[in-house]
């Protein structure tokens, strides 16, 4: 979708008007009174995200008119109005929509309407060879009739591109996206100024990453670890903030095999890695004045004759040993080595991991929040605030020594899974054992947020892109100059 800006109304087949709550009157159209009456009859009063559609004679031709509610007029309200525009028009037959604003709308609000429209318009049609004409997207151009919003849009469009990249990665099937091809998908980020480092199996073996490699040993797809470095401070920042993503490109559960029903969804078990990659694209795209490193541990978890067995003991890069109780508790085995490598390589003061780690998190929070665990109250507060502002909400859970005994092993330093209860907490307690003294750390369990079975405000069914806006907002609020 092409987003444009114009000081005057262009020749478009659809006219849209951003209307504040209670502000249906005063539309700049000859048929304004008829439209207002129709809107009132349809109970449209400008609520956030609501819309009213009609057709009128304007300028000697029949045009589609769409009223978009912006509610109280916050940036989030305008974003949802833009999303409503795309949801209504994307396959409607409309090709060009011109958006005008009733009342005052700042440049930031105008840009956020465009942002919402762009986010909601993303879809993946890569593998469709036959599609009904009525199901094909028709909306090609959205022109916002406003001035001065281009600078704000430049920043938001970079974030939208990052979200789109994450959605692409999460949506791809596992025969297309696997550790090696994930790395290749990230290679174009070098054109934005991101430095990429890749560790192959041999390099990880030399480093002693027995935990991560143990997960991968049942697959013909070799493991990879990718680090993406962005420094927008020109070397002024001594230490980076580091984000680590779980990248299990497909998770069968290994020998502890998952049920067959719904297993196809496990292509998105790399949602944490996808979020980290998309966030790096967003930060570099908008030239964030911060030093940030994104790291993804990439494996495929498969059951074959060489696969890891329940009861095996592996040695992590940290030197700590792990008894593998359940091969389907594999994400933490990947993350612990990635976290160790991240800390030893970059000596960060702040490390945050993102992972579709536990089904228990979905039981606890459904699909409304991601879970947050942190060893530092200030970092936890910063993340919650960033999530609320960005629309990627978080809910904090406890980290307590009392839970540690649930993952103590009789033959190794720890086991990779506790008892039935507190599954998300014991997973976080496991990861905490790999965080070095003095490092502020947070773990985000995003299992319920990376994929949606029904449309949301700014996404259609499927990959949501969760995590990109959260990371971007945290960096903007706390780590830029």
TAVENDA-V665180 format. One record per backbone hydrogen bond with DSSP energy under -1.0 kcal/mol. NH is the residue of the N-H (numbers start at 0). CO is the residue of the C=O. Records with the same first field share a line. If there is no record, write none. Layout:
NH = CO ; CO
This chain:
1 = 139
3 = 141
5 = 143
11 = 9
13 = 95
14 = 63
15 = 97
16 = 65
17 = 99
18 = 67
20 = 70
21 = 44
22 = 19
28 = 26
31 = 28
34 = 30
35 = 31
36 = 32
37 = 33
38 = 34
39 = 35
40 = 36
41 = 37
42 = 39
43 = 38
48 = 68
49 = 46
51 = 66
53 = 64
55 = 62
57 = 60
62 = 55
63 = 12
64 = 53
65 = 14
66 = 51
67 = 16
68 = 49
69 = 18
70 = 45
72 = 69
77 = 73
78 = 74
79 = 75
80 = 76
81 = 77
82 = 78
83 = 79
84 = 80
85 = 81
86 = 82
87 = 83
88 = 84
89 = 85
91 = 88
96 = 140
97 = 13
98 = 142
99 = 15
101 = 17
109 = 105
110 = 106
111 = 107
112 = 108
113 = 109
114 = 110
115 = 111
116 = 112
117 = 113
118 = 114
119 = 115
120 = 116
121 = 118
127 = 124
134 = 131
135 = 132
137 = 89
138 = 89
139 = 94
140 = 94
141 = 1
142 = 96
143 = 3
144 = 98
145 = 5 ; 143
152 = 148
153 = 149
154 = 150
155 = 151
156 = 152
157 = 153
158 = 154
159 = 155
160 = 156
161 = 157
162 = 158
163 = 159
164 = 160
165 = 161
166 = 162
167 = 163
168 = 164
169 = 165
170 = 166
171 = 167
175 = 172
176 = 172
181 = 177
182 = 178
183 = 179
184 = 180
185 = 181
188 = 185
189 = 186
190 = 187
191 = 188
192 = 189
193 = 188
194 = 228
196 = 226
198 = 224
203 = 199
204 = 200
205 = 201
206 = 202
208 = 203
209 = 207 ; 314
212 = 208
213 = 209
214 = 210
215 = 211
218 = 215
223 = 297
224 = 198
225 = 295
226 = 196
227 = 293
228 = 194
229 = 291
231 = 289
235 = 232
240 = 290
241 = 349
242 = 292
243 = 351
244 = 294
245 = 353
246 = 296
247 = 268
248 = 246 ; 298
251 = 300
256 = 254
257 = 251
262 = 259
264 = 261
265 = 262
266 = 263
267 = 264
268 = 265
270 = 267
272 = 245
273 = 269
274 = 270
275 = 271
276 = 272
277 = 273
278 = 274
279 = 275
280 = 276
281 = 277
282 = 278
283 = 279
284 = 280
285 = 281
287 = 282
289 = 287
291 = 229
292 = 240
293 = 227
294 = 242
295 = 225
296 = 244
297 = 223
298 = 246
300 = 249
306 = 303
310 = 323
311 = 308
313 = 321
315 = 319
318 = 315
321 = 313
322 = 413
323 = 311
324 = 322
328 = 325
333 = 329
334 = 330
335 = 331
337 = 333
338 = 334
339 = 335
340 = 336
341 = 337
342 = 338
343 = 339
344 = 340
345 = 341
346 = 342
350 = 439
351 = 241
352 = 441
353 = 243
354 = 443
356 = 354
362 = 358
363 = 359
364 = 360
365 = 361
367 = 364
369 = 392
370 = 444
371 = 394
372 = 442
374 = 440
379 = 375
380 = 376
381 = 377
382 = 378
383 = 379
384 = 380
385 = 381
386 = 382
387 = 383
388 = 384
389 = 385
390 = 386
391 = 386
394 = 369
396 = 371
402 = 399
403 = 400
405 = 402
406 = 403
414 = 406
415 = 322
425 = 421
426 = 422
427 = 423
428 = 424
429 = 425
430 = 426
431 = 427
433 = 430
434 = 431
438 = 435
439 = 348
441 = 350
442 = 372
443 = 352
444 = 370
445 = 354
448 = 445
449 = 445
451 = 461
455 = 458
461 = 451
463 = 449
467 = 464
470 = 466
471 = 467
472 = 468
473 = 469
474 = 470
475 = 471
476 = 472
477 = 473
478 = 474
479 = 474
